[in-house]
Amino acid sequence: MISLTKIFRFDAAHAIHEYPGACANIHGHSYELHVTVISKDVDTSTYIEKLGIIYDFKDLKKIVLEVVNQFDHKLLLSKTSVKKRAVAVNEDELLVMDAEPTAENLVIYFRDRIQTQIPDTVKLQRLILWETKDSYAEWINKPNSFPL
């Protein structure tokens, strides 16, 4: 198996409604999102035929940037937070989410949007969202890894 990873960076502010600490206040992060895809049908036991790629980095970049650019330099708040908070901000500077804009929920949001856009020839395998230099949330596509 061969995987490809492309890294994306964006800056955003957020607040976690009713968080018992400073993260309840509006504050910002320089996020770094690692997006990894794997080949589904490409034989990688030897050199890859034709162009020698499993997926074009520029195609992955186009798909992911359509999602990530919505977040860049925005204030991320949950619907609940917006209702409870008096925030004077232009509509185009605010992104209202259904859930709290934690690293974990952002990864889930990115997963759901990116998975629907990538072609059938590859599979979204992993997302890592660095919120700070030493803290990240990760999603790994491991079907059937946990018994139901």
CORQUI-V592380 format. One record per backbone hydrogen bond with DSSP energy under -0.5 kcal/mol. NH is the residue of the N-H (numbers start at 0). CO is the residue of the C=O. E is the energy in kcal/mol with one decimal. If there is no record, write none. Layout:
BEGIN
NH,CO,E / NH,CO,E
END
This chain:
BEGIN
3,36,-2.7 / 5,34,-2.3 / 7,32,-2.8 / 9,30,-1.6 / 11,28,-2.0 / 12,73,-2.8 / 13,26,-2.9 / 14,75,-1.0 / 15,22,-2.7 / 16,14,-0.7 / 18,15,-2.1 / 20,18,-2.1 / 23,20,-1.9 / 24,21,-2.0 / 26,13,-2.3 / 28,11,-2.7 / 30,9,-2.3 / 30,28,-0.8 / 31,129,-1.6 / 32,7,-3.2 / 33,31,-0.5 / 33,127,-3.1 / 34,5,-2.8 / 34,32,-0.6 / 35,33,-0.5 / 35,125,-2.8 / 36,3,-2.4 / 37,122,-2.2 / 38,1,-1.2 / 39,120,-2.2 / 40,120,-0.7 / 43,41,-0.7 / 51,48,-2.1 / 58,55,-0.6 / 59,55,-2.0 / 60,56,-2.6 / 61,57,-2.0 / 62,58,-1.9 / 63,59,-2.6 / 64,60,-2.7 / 65,61,-1.3 / 66,62,-0.7 / 66,63,-0.9 / 67,63,-3.0 / 68,64,-2.4 / 69,66,-1.1 / 70,67,-2.1 / 71,67,-1.0 / 72,10,-4.7 / 73,10,-0.6 / 73,70,-1.5 / 74,92,-2.8 / 75,12,-3.4 / 75,73,-0.6 / 76,74,-0.6 / 76,94,-1.9 / 78,96,-1.8 / 81,77,-2.3 / 82,78,-1.9 / 83,79,-1.6 / 84,80,-1.6 / 86,84,-1.0 / 87,85,-0.5 / 88,86,-1.0 / 92,89,-1.8 / 93,90,-1.1 / 94,74,-2.9 / 96,76,-2.9 / 96,94,-0.5 / 101,99,-2.2 / 105,101,-2.4 / 106,102,-2.2 / 107,103,-1.9 / 108,104,-2.4 / 109,105,-2.9 / 110,106,-2.8 / 111,107,-2.5 / 112,108,-1.9 / 113,109,-3.0 / 114,110,-2.5 / 115,111,-0.8 / 116,113,-1.5 / 117,113,-1.5 / 121,118,-1.3 / 122,37,-2.4 / 124,35,-2.7 / 124,122,-0.5 / 125,35,-1.7 / 126,138,-2.5 / 127,33,-2.0 / 128,136,-3.0 / 129,31,-3.2 / 129,127,-0.6 / 130,128,-0.6 / 130,134,-2.5 / 131,134,-1.6 / 134,131,-0.9 / 136,128,-2.0 / 138,126,-2.7 / 140,124,-3.1 / 141,139,-1.3 / 144,141,-1.4
END
